[in-house]
Amino acid sequence: MFLNFMGHLALQCELILGNTSLMDSLKAEQFDVVLIDAFNPCSFLVAEKLQARFLAVHSANFWSWYLAGLPSPMSYVPATRSLLSDQMGFWERLKNSAMFLGSWLTERMVYAQFDQTIRKCFPPGSQPTLSELYLKAELSIYNTDFTLDFARPLLPNVVYVGGLLSKPAKPLPQDLEDIILKAGDEGFIVVSFGSMLASVNLPVVLEEINAAFSRLPQLVIWRHLYTHWPSEVLPAPNIKLVDWLPQNDLLGHPKARLLVTHGGLNSLLEAVYHGVPVIGIPLFGDQFDNMVRVEAKGLGLTIQVNQLQALGNAMATVIEDKRYKASALTLSHIHRSHPFPPHQRLVRWVDHIVQHGGSHLRPFGLDQPWYQQYLLDVILFSLAVVSMTVYIVTKLLKFAVGCLCSGGKLKAA
């Protein structure tokens, strides 16, 4: 399904690049620099067609590490969708190595979806390869932060700006504040499954989640389109359904006790910023890996969508066990004490690249062939020298032993 989706993007890309008037108008703008979405390979092809300098914005965590050529030691950097933390035993490292190989093969299959587009839209002799274009970005900007992500090596031309949406809470609308006031000291739970899933339209799933919330003393403020709520499911008395909610401001409220989320990175970073524990129900994409990090950092627990019968107990555990709140507050202090807020880092780095370019930040290793980068030529040469030395020494020893044996026989005779 993912490859089919990429094939659809490739078809769209062919139409965009083939639109002469559109491309000419963009080229006439003479942009100083172009910020592109790194998820869609077409962004890189458009920038190349415009012959423009570009910065790549990666909307998720470091799961697209290969696009920036990041060094990724398999011993402690978990591969995409491996569901591993950075602390791996032997079998986990074996699994991680296999997953890295799978990621590399998937990457090659994604590239292949755009081969026809490149052949049609770029003249022979100047047809780019996506792997080269990815590494051509003067700056790679990742929407993550090490308060949530695992520590790993970075290159000078890679910056992280996770937490752009997090900010001090503003006063809530009066109707929400009045509802929260009635909830008393038990506080409230924020529930949101992101903009891509504003409503859950599966009655069986809703019944399970609704039943879990009904057993809790807290008020539940749930972002769900009321018009999409199935009539056969009666919302529990402690549930308040809203079409939209000010998530950042709710999480910053002193009575916020828990965030129930799909595991989207922006939501998790808002929870980190405000020190609110998390229950995650991952559904697709990077959400599974994000929740591995949540559990590893002690921020909350994960419930798979086919295990919703355990949701009630999990929420009660995270709310009542003070260790989760303590971990959330620790992460919040770390995140907030960064020398520069995310928006300052982003603006300053973009301004730096506009003024000075990014060639001084780009390691030469990104231009080396893979066998040079991993010193395979040096290793093979060293093995050849050692093998030749061993061979010569062995021959000399055999010759010397032969001479000694022959001399001994002559003397005896």
C-alpha positions in Angstrom: 0.0 0.0 0.0 2.8 2.4 0.8 4.6 1.7 -2.5 1.3 2.3 -4.3 0.9 5.6 -2.5 4.4 6.6 -3.6 3.6 5.6 -7.1 0.6 8.0 -6.9 2.9 10.8 -5.7 5.2 10.0 -8.6 2.4 10.4 -11.1 1.4 13.7 -9.5 5.1 14.8 -9.7 5.2 14.0 -13.4 2.2 16.4 -13.9 3.8 19.1 -11.7 7.2 19.0 -13.4 5.5 18.8 -16.8 3.5 22.0 -16.2 5.8 24.4 -18.0 4.0 27.6 -17.0 4.0 26.6 -13.3 7.7 25.7 -13.3 8.6 28.9 -15.2 6.8 31.1 -12.8 8.5 29.4 -9.8 11.9 29.7 -11.5 11.3 33.4 -12.2 10.9 34.0 -8.5 14.6 33.4 -8.0 14.2 32.1 -4.4 17.1 32.6 -2.0 16.4 29.2 -0.6 13.6 26.6 -0.7 12.2 24.7 2.3 10.8 21.4 1.1 8.8 18.5 2.6 11.2 15.6 2.8 8.4 13.0 3.0 7.5 13.5 -0.7 10.5 12.7 -3.0 8.9 15.0 -5.6 9.9 18.0 -3.4 13.5 17.2 -4.1 12.9 16.9 -7.9 11.1 20.2 -8.0 14.0 21.9 -6.2 16.4 20.3 -8.6 14.4 21.4 -11.6 14.4 25.0 -10.3 18.2 24.7 -9.7 17.5 26.1 -6.2 19.3 25.7 -2.9 17.1 23.8 -0.6 16.6 22.8 3.0 14.7 19.5 3.8 12.1 19.5 6.6 11.5 16.1 8.1 8.1 16.1 9.9 8.8 13.0 12.0 11.6 11.6 14.2 14.9 10.3 12.9 13.3 7.3 11.2 14.3 8.8 7.8 18.0 9.0 8.9 19.2 7.7 5.6 17.8 10.8 3.8 20.4 12.9 5.6 23.1 10.3 5.5 23.2 10.2 9.3 25.6 7.7 10.9 23.4 5.1 12.5 25.3 2.4 14.6 23.0 -0.6 14.6 24.1 -1.5 18.1 22.1 1.3 19.7 20.2 3.2 17.0 16.8 1.4 16.5 15.7 0.9 12.9 12.3 2.2 11.7 9.4 0.2 12.9 11.7 -2.2 14.8 9.8 -1.3 18.0 13.1 -1.4 19.8 14.7 1.0 22.3 18.4 2.0 22.2 19.2 -0.6 24.9 19.4 -3.9 23.0 20.6 -7.4 23.8 22.0 -9.8 21.3 18.7 -10.9 19.8 17.4 -7.3 19.6 20.6 -6.2 17.8 20.2 -9.1 15.4 16.6 -8.1 14.7 17.7 -4.4 14.4 20.4 -5.4 11.8 17.8 -7.3 9.8 15.4 -4.3 10.0 18.1 -1.9 8.8 18.6 -4.1 5.7 14.8 -4.1 5.2 14.7 -0.3 5.4 17.5 -0.1 2.8 15.5 -2.4 0.4 12.3 -0.4 1.0 14.2 2.8 0.2 15.4 1.4 -3.1 11.8 0.3 -4.0 10.5 3.8 -3.2 13.2 5.3 -5.5 12.1 3.0 -8.3 8.6 4.5 -8.2 10.1 7.8 -9.5 12.4 6.4 -12.2 9.9 7.0 -15.0 9.1 10.5 -13.7 12.9 11.3 -13.8 13.4 9.9 -17.2 10.4 11.9 -18.6 11.1 15.2 -16.9 14.9 15.5 -17.0 17.1 15.4 -20.1 19.5 12.5 -20.6 22.9 13.2 -19.1 21.4 15.4 -16.3 19.0 13.0 -14.8 19.4 13.1 -11.0 19.1 10.1 -8.6 17.0 10.6 -5.5 19.7 9.2 -3.2 22.0 12.0 -4.3 19.3 14.7 -4.1 18.5 13.7 -0.5 22.1 14.3 0.5 22.2 17.6 -1.4 20.1 19.4 1.2 22.1 22.2 2.7 20.3 21.7 6.0 18.1 18.8 7.3 15.6 19.9 9.9 14.0 17.2 12.0 10.8 17.7 14.0 12.0 15.9 17.1 13.8 16.5 20.4 16.1 14.3 22.5 13.9 14.7 25.5 11.7 12.2 23.7 14.0 10.6 21.1 17.0 8.4 21.8 20.4 10.0 21.7 22.3 9.3 18.5 25.0 10.8 16.3 24.2 13.8 14.2 26.0 15.7 11.4 26.7 19.4 11.4 24.1 20.1 8.8 21.3 18.4 10.8 19.3 20.3 13.4 16.3 19.3 15.5 13.4 21.6 16.3 10.8 19.4 17.9 8.3 21.3 20.0 7.5 24.1 17.7 3.8 23.9 18.6 4.4 23.8 22.3 4.0 27.1 24.2 2.8 28.4 27.6 -0.9 27.8 28.0 -3.4 30.5 27.3 -6.7 30.9 29.3 -9.4 28.4 28.1 -12.7 29.4 26.6 -15.1 30.0 29.5 -17.4 27.1 28.7 -14.5 24.6 28.9 -13.2 26.3 32.1 -16.7 26.0 33.7 -16.9 22.3 32.9 -13.4 21.7 34.3 -14.3 23.5 37.5 -17.2 21.2 38.0 -14.8 18.2 37.7 -13.2 19.1 41.0 -9.8 17.9 42.2 -9.9 14.7 40.1 -9.1 16.8 37.1 -9.6 15.9 33.5 -8.2 13.7 30.6 -7.6 15.1 27.1 -8.4 12.7 24.3 -7.4 13.4 20.7 -6.4 11.1 17.8 -5.0 13.9 15.6 -6.2 15.8 12.6 -6.2 12.8 10.3 -8.6 10.9 12.6 -10.9 13.5 14.1 -13.5 10.9 14.5 -13.5 7.1 15.1 -16.3 5.6 13.1 -16.1 2.0 14.4 -18.8 1.4 17.0 -17.0 -1.6 18.5 -13.9 0.5 19.1 -15.9 3.4 20.5 -17.8 1.1 22.9 -14.5 -0.3 24.3 -13.0 3.2 24.8 -16.3 4.6 26.1 -16.5 1.8 28.7 -12.9 2.4 29.8 -13.6 6.1 30.4 -16.8 5.4 32.3 -14.8 3.6 35.0 -12.6 6.7 35.7 -13.5 9.5 38.1 -11.9 12.2 35.9 -13.7 14.3 33.4 -12.9 13.3 29.8 -12.6 16.0 27.1 -12.7 14.1 23.8 -12.1 15.6 20.4 -14.7 13.8 18.3 -17.2 15.2 15.8 -20.5 14.7 17.5 -22.3 14.3 14.2 -20.1 11.2 13.5 -20.8 9.6 16.9 -22.9 6.4 16.3 -26.4 6.7 17.8 -26.2 3.2 19.3 -23.3 4.2 21.6 -24.3 6.4 24.6 -21.3 8.6 25.8 -20.5 8.0 29.4 -21.7 10.8 31.8 -18.1 11.9 32.4 -17.3 12.4 28.7 -17.5 15.8 27.0 -17.4 15.5 23.2 -16.1 18.6 21.3 -15.5 19.1 17.6 -12.2 20.9 18.3 -10.1 21.5 21.4 -7.2 23.8 22.3 -4.9 20.9 23.1 -1.8 22.9 24.1 -3.8 25.1 26.4 -5.7 22.1 28.0 -2.4 20.2 28.6 -1.0 23.4 30.3 -4.0 23.5 32.7 -3.1 22.6 36.3 -5.9 20.0 36.4 -4.8 18.1 33.3 -4.0 14.5 34.4 -3.5 12.5 31.2 -3.3 12.7 27.4 -4.8 9.8 25.4 -3.4 10.1 21.9 -2.6 8.2 18.7 1.1 8.9 19.4 1.6 11.7 16.9 5.0 13.4 17.5 3.5 17.0 18.0 1.0 15.8 20.6 3.7 13.9 22.5 6.0 16.9 22.5 3.2 19.1 23.8 2.7 16.6 26.6 6.4 16.6 27.4 6.4 20.4 27.4 3.6 20.6 29.9 4.7 17.5 32.0 1.5 15.5 31.3 1.7 11.6 31.2 0.5 9.8 28.1 -1.5 6.7 27.1 -0.9 6.0 23.4 -3.0 4.0 20.9 -0.8 4.0 17.8 -2.5 3.5 14.5 0.0 4.0 11.6 3.3 5.5 10.5 5.8 6.6 13.1 3.3 6.4 15.9 4.4 2.9 17.0 8.1 4.0 17.2 7.1 7.2 19.0 5.3 5.2 21.7 8.3 2.9 22.2 10.2 6.1 23.2 7.3 7.2 25.5 7.6 4.0 27.4 11.4 4.0 27.5 11.4 7.5 28.9 8.8 6.6 31.6 6.2 9.1 30.2 3.4 6.6 29.8 2.1 3.3 28.4 1.0 1.9 25.0 -2.2 0.1 24.3 -2.6 -1.6 20.9 -5.9 -1.1 19.1 -6.7 -4.8 19.5 -6.1 -4.7 23.3 -8.6 -1.9 24.2 -10.0 -4.0 27.0 -6.8 -3.1 28.9 -7.3 0.6 28.4 -9.1 1.4 31.6 -6.5 -0.3 33.9 -3.7 1.3 31.9 -5.2 4.8 32.4 -5.7 4.2 36.1 -2.1 3.0 36.4 -0.6 6.0 34.7 -2.7 8.5 36.7 -2.3 6.9 40.1 1.4 5.8 39.8 3.3 9.0 40.6 6.4 7.8 38.8 4.8 8.7 35.4 4.0 12.2 36.5 7.5 12.6 37.9 9.1 11.4 34.7 6.8 13.8 32.7 7.9 16.7 34.9 11.6 15.8 34.5 11.3 15.6 30.8 9.5 18.9 30.8 12.3 20.6 32.8 14.9 19.2 30.4 12.9 20.3 27.3 12.3 23.8 28.5 15.9 24.4 29.7 17.3 24.0 26.2 19.6 27.0 25.5 17.4 28.1 22.6 13.7 27.4 22.0 12.8 25.4 18.9 11.5 28.4 16.9 14.7 30.3 17.6 16.9 27.4 16.5 14.9 27.1 13.2 15.0 30.8 12.3 18.6 31.2 13.2 19.8 28.2 11.2 17.7 29.1 8.2 19.1 32.6 8.3 22.6 31.2 8.6 22.2 29.0 5.5 20.7 31.9 3.5 23.6 34.1 4.3 26.5 31.6 4.2 25.3 28.5 2.5 25.7 25.0 3.9 28.8 23.6 2.2 30.9 24.2 5.4 28.5 22.0 7.3 28.4 19.1 4.8 30.8 16.2 5.5 32.9 15.0 2.6 31.9 11.5 3.6 28.5 12.1 2.0 30.2 12.2 -1.4 32.3 9.1 -0.9 31.3 5.7 -2.4 29.9 3.4 0.2 33.0 1.1 0.1 35.2 4.0 0.9 32.9 5.3 3.6 33.0 2.0 5.4 36.8 1.5 4.7 36.1 -1.7 2.8 39.0 -0.9 0.4 41.4 -0.3 3.3 40.2 -3.5 5.0 40.6 -5.6 1.9 44.1 -4.1 1.2 45.1 -4.7 4.8 43.9 -8.3 4.6 45.8 -8.8 1.3 49.0 -7.4 2.9 48.6 -9.6 6.0 47.8 -12.7 3.9 50.8 -12.0 1.6 53.0 -11.5 4.6 51.8 -14.7 6.2 52.3 -16.6 2.9 55.9 -15.3 2.5 56.8 -16.0 6.1 55.4 -19.5 5.8 57.3 -20.2 2.6 60.5 -18.8 4.2 60.1 -21.0 7.3 59.4 -24.1 5.2 62.5 -23.3 3.2 64.6 -22.8 6.3 63.3 -26.0 7.9 64.0 -27.8 4.6 67.6 -26.5 4.6 68.2 -27.5 8.2 66.8 -30.9 7.6 69.0 -31.4 4.5 72.1 -30.2 6.4 71.5 -32.6 9.2 71.2 -35.6 6.8 74.5 -34.7 5.1 76.4 -34.4 8.4 75.0 -37.8 9.6 76.1 -39.4 6.3 
